[in-house]
């Protein structure tokens, strides 16, 4: 999820900041309103109480003034993004696809392939939940952690190259890769087995695939990341997982997301991002790897 050389502050960034500020304002306003509305519902309006003016004044003085603080994660994000001129890799419309799901599911478990300048945003939008980042470049992790030490991130290694994508696609259609299981025990060449155990043991509500690097032939490519995201979604205990793949304008992201996240599970596409909703396959034995298309 690292950015290529960034452009100066532009209209998209201003719109993103404005939306983010609005989200923060709505969050704080809703929190403040909900904490006070219950008191208002159970109290008699002041206008209906017949008290002398002095009594009214005494009552006002006795009532403590309450203040709802902005959560620390949101405050840090607000300060970070208003003091940087780095343009996020996703557009405002693309980010909005994931935001709509987070508005429904947050706080939740959110797994992100890639660590970058937008990572603090994802953590903040999932305020109160757990957001974990998997990154290929250890030096980049150290650089980001120096600036944003509160982010939970782990270094992972990939043993694939973009130029191997065609051969890996042929492997992926085999029976070993169609079997639903914990990726650690999968016989499929595409299954990633080097994550911390806790990553496999968690049922992820959202998974974002925006890494590893995939824009040149010697880069690791996202073949295994896309396959593993789909396998983890199918292998969850129950419920469904929303999986997002960015950069679907590229051949690997396009073909592998359609093949292993399945066009039948495709919910939405906006620009370069696709949203798939994948149900647990453990709750219904015999469910095909991909739903049958009419």
FENMODA-V121636 format. One record per pair of residues at least 6 apart in sequence whose ideal C-beta (glycine too) atoms are under 6 Angstrom apart, sorted by the first residue. I is the first residue (numbers start at 0). GAP is how many residues later the second one is. If there is no record, write none. Layout:
i: <I,I>
gap: <GAP,GAP>
This chain:
i: <0,0,0,0,0,1,2,2,5,5,6,8,11,12,14,15,16,23,23,27,30,31,70,72,72,73,76,76,79,85,87,90,92,92,93,93,93,96,96,96,96,97,100,101,101,104,105,105,106,106,107,107,108,108,108,108,109,109,109,110,110,110,111,111,111,112,112,112,112,113,113,114,114,114,114,118,118,119,121,122,131,132,133,133,134,134,135,137,140,140,153,155,156,157,157,159,159,159,159,160,161,161,161,161,162,164,164,167,170,171,175,175,176,177,179,179,179,181,181,182,182,182,183,183,189,189,190,191,191,202,202,203,205,206,206,207,208,208,208,208,208,209,211,212,213,213,213,220,221,221,222,225,225,225,226,228,229,229,232,232,232,233,235,237,237,238,239,239,240,241,242,242,242,243,243,244,244,244,245,246,246,247,247,247,248,256,260,261,263,263,263,264,264,264,265,266,266,267,280>
gap: <113,114,115,209,210,114,86,114,80,81,80,76,80,74,77,76,64,50,54,42,37,36,56,51,54,50,43,47,40,31,30,180,177,178,176,177,179,171,173,176,178,146,141,23,24,100,20,23,21,22,21,97,21,93,95,96,16,21,96,21,93,96,10,21,96,21,96,98,112,96,97,18,20,29,38,14,32,28,9,8,20,20,20,22,6,18,76,17,12,14,42,38,37,54,62,60,61,63,64,57,52,55,57,59,54,58,87,55,18,18,11,12,11,111,54,55,101,18,53,8,45,48,9,16,34,37,37,32,36,33,34,37,36,22,36,36,13,16,17,20,36,36,8,6,7,8,38,31,30,31,33,30,31,34,33,14,30,31,8,10,45,47,44,42,45,41,37,39,37,35,18,33,35,29,31,8,12,29,27,6,25,6,24,26,23,17,15,28,26,27,29,11,12,13,10,8,10,7,6>
